[in-house]
């Protein structure tokens, strides 16, 4: 299987690099994409990930995931709305760029307004490094306060997990590994 870079000449006679197999890394610089491509071509992606993240987490059940998420929420978000439900969801398709989802639903029950806050995590992360699970949970919790992916949102993510951006990048490498070669755990 070849994973070479396609080079395209644009209208300005400058080179653009198209790496369709690196779809999880869209938005990163050509230099970064080239480095990732080299690691893939050398067959070292799984090795690199296993060196950084040698084992998976133990948060396997929906109940354990709820407790894990609740602990992070309590530690960093204080008096935000309570969590109603947290669980793994096999219907979330990572290919469609969803790692997790948050739902904020208000319903009228009788004469009262009831608010439901749910977080769903793609089930592919049931067997993944804890850093990746934490990054996704932090991301979804940050949406409780910041609905948009703006500067305040990412500041909150980094407040809850200082290595947020590194974990996000490595998670994208992990998804690339799964897509190209299969799982490593």
N, C-alpha and C positions, 0 to 999 in steps of 0.2 A: 504494500500500500504506500503510495507516494503522498507526501505532505509538503510539496514544494510551494514556493511563493509564486503567484502569477504577477508578472510585471506588465503594467498597462501604461501606455504613453497618452497623456491627456492633451488637450488643445494647446496648452502652453509649452508643449514639448518637455514637460517635466514628468518624472516617473511617479506613478501611484502604485502602491502595493495592495493587492487584493488577496486576502486570506480567508476564504469562505469557511474553512474548517475551524477558524478561530472566532466564531460568532459570539462566544461568551466574553470575548475581549474587545468588542467594538468600543471605540472611543479612546483606546490607549494609543500611545505614539507608535509610529512606524518602527522606531528603534526598539521599543519594548516588544512589539509583535515579532520583529526579526529575532530577538533573543529567545523568545518562547519557541519560535519555529525551529531554531537551532537545537534547542533541548529536545523537541519532539523528533526531529530528524535523527538525532543521536540516540534516540530510544531511552532517554533519561527522565522523562516526565514522572513516571510512577516512582522511580527512585528518589527524585527530588521531593516529592510530596510525602513519601514514607519517612524520609529523613527528618522533615519538619514536623510531621504529624504521625508518629509511629503507631498510635492506637486510636480506637474509636471511643465515643462516650458510652455511658451506661443508661442514658435516658431513652428507654425503649417503648414504654407505654404512654398512652395519652395522659394518664394520671401523673406519671413521673414528669412528663413534659409540662403539665399544668403547674406542678410544684416548682420545677426549675424556673419557669417563666415568672411565677409569683414571687420567688425569692429575688430575682433581678429587679422586678417592678418595685418591690418593697424597699430594696436597697437604694434605688436611684430615682424613683418617681413619686415617692410619698403619697400625696393626696389626690392622685388622678382617679378616674373612674375605676371601679373594681372590674376584674376579669370575670367573665361569665363562663367561658369555655376556651380551652386550648387543646389542640390535638394535631396528630399527623393526618394528612389527607392525600390519598393516592390519586385523587382527581386533579390535583395541581400539577400542571405540566411545566417542568423546568425549561423545556424547549421553547415555550412561549414566554420565557423570561420571568416567570413567577417562581420565587423560592419559598415564599410564604404569602399569606394574606391576612389582613385585619378587617374586621367588620364592626361597624358601629351602627347599631340599629336602635331606633326609638319606636316603641309601640305603646299604644294606649290600651291599658287593661283596666276595665271598669272605669273609675274616675281618676286613675293614676297613670302617669307617664313612666314606662319602664324602659331602661336603657340596657342594651346587651352589647358587651364588648367581647368579641371572639378573635382568636388568632389561630390560623391554620398553617402548618408547616408541611412542605412537600415531603412525602414519605421516603423519598430517596435519601433524606438526611437522618433517617432513623439509625442508619449504620454509617456514620461519618465522624470525623474528628470533632471533639467538643468545641473547638474554636469556631468551626463553621456553624454549628448549631447556635452558639452564643451570638455570632454576628447576625444571623437571621432573626433571632428572637429580639435582640437589641433594635434591629431595624424596624420590626413590626411594633414594638413598644414605643419607639420614638414617634410613630404615626399617631399615637394617642394624644400627643401634644402638638405635633406639627404635621399637618396633612400633606403638605407639598415637600418635595425633595429640594429644599432650599438650604441656605447657609446655617440657619438655626437648627434645622433637622440634623444635618451632619455634625454640628457641634454637640448636640444632645447624644448622638450615636457615639461620638468619641469620648464624651463624658462617662457613658456607661461602659465603654470598651475602648481604651486608648489605642489598641492595635486594630481598630475597626477596618481601616482602609487596607492594611496588609492582609487581614483575614478575608476581606472581600476579594482581593486580587487572587489570593491562593485558592479560594473557593471557585473562582472562575477557571483556574488551572485544573482543579479537581473535576469540574464539569466537562472540561475539554478532554481530560483523560478518560472519563466514563464514556463520552460520545465516540472517541476515536478507538479506544482499546478495551473498554470495559472497566469494571470496578477493580479496586486494589485491596479492599478489605474483605 
